[in-house]
């Protein structure tokens, strides 16, 4: 049993444990051999009202490895199921993660604090419950980059090296990540109990989730249908944001879809470089189920599985419940298209979003994306340099394209569309575009280089420097200019990502 320590600021209020007995397994993290602090997000700690100033590096390593738990911590492994690549697994659960408690941040918002890689749990099956340094630091880089981009995401609070060896395809140094999430309730959490016909528990989970995430719906007529509608809208917006930045989640199983509307579980994910709608980086996605262009469709598929767990709450008559759910699910493409079009217009510098222009704007956007695809143009830099083209500065944009004539033809159409908004000054439009089109993303070759240095050479400097650059993705900083460069084609052609388990 781990020792408890009094950590100022860890004012736990563990509602999931209190309100949902039978939805988890109480468990303890495994003691680690030689914890060493590798990363601490002190800004996030302050936001969570965690006063860690009195602890040295050794004390923080003990704390964030689970060697000594803070007072009030009640570690649990959550139960959940999930459709993995379309196939249902009725029992997954937290196989290497523990939620140690819930805290409220400086704005009164509730968050889970959880360990990842803290050892075996009752849900581990044949897994060791451990994590390696590389994948845990990768989650820090991608999650914090997503946060800086403005995308809803779980956050990374700390990473601690365990001093132990983790065995995968090779021997790797072990680590524990501390993750912060609005909650860890997933579509798969609902599936777990629905698959067991434990409908009383599904209802209790729905009531708890509504109270925690959308309390304004409590008094709504048919609040469960309204709950489904709210989750659909959140996911439509989230996936539209992914698509606007070229982000590919890589493993959109239902157990990786957060009901809180956050991006969760950064395993085999990556940011696309040269624009390719069928891009896949995940080593386990052999048939492209979760390819870039499929993400909206898969989100709708996952939401359909979610709706199925709630059918009995929509109406007493099953056929009526199915009809109500179907109507909501069928709204997803429209809601997604609306969110995506809004974001793409902003990336093009267009402020007039009248419905009358939807069709022509859609054609303009698709023309641009087709152009990027045909000429294998870097997705991030093409959008960024388009802001320069507002001011008739074309050199950097032109360098991305092999053939100039198609680009020039499209630019004429775009300039004509911009000219329709006569009240928008050229400089204002360009600056607005730079606020939504990042200069930096986590370039895959740089991520891998930083992780290799940390894992193989115990050198955190490349990781720390890359993370610092990613904190301000919209600002062109000459000190970080090397981080904006695309990966060599030879690297991208064979690049794969892995889940780390």
Secondary structure, DSSP 8 states (H G I E B T S, - for coil): --EEE--TT-----HHHHH-TTSEEE------SS-EEEEE-HHHHHHTT---TT--HHHHHHHHHTSEEETT---EEE---EEETTEEES----SSEEEEEEEE-TTS-EEEEEEESB---TT-TT---B-BHHHHHHHHHHHHHHHHHT--B-EEEEEEEEEEEEESSSEEEEEEEEEEES---BHHHHHHHHTTT-HHHHHHHHHHHHHHH-GGGTTSTTHHHHHHHHHHHHHHHHHHHHHHHTEE-S---GGG-BTTS-B---SS-EE-SB--TT---BTT-TT-TT-GGGHHHHHHHHHHHHHHHHHHHH-SSHHHHHHHHHHHHTTHHHHHHHHHHHHHHHHTT-----GGGHHHHHHHHHHHHHHHHHTT-BHHHHHHHHHHHHTT--HHHHHT-S-HHHHHHHHHHHHHHHHT-TTS-HHHHHHHHHTTS-S----HHHHHHHHHHHHHH---HHHHHHHHHHTTTTS--GGGGGGGS---HHHHHT--B----
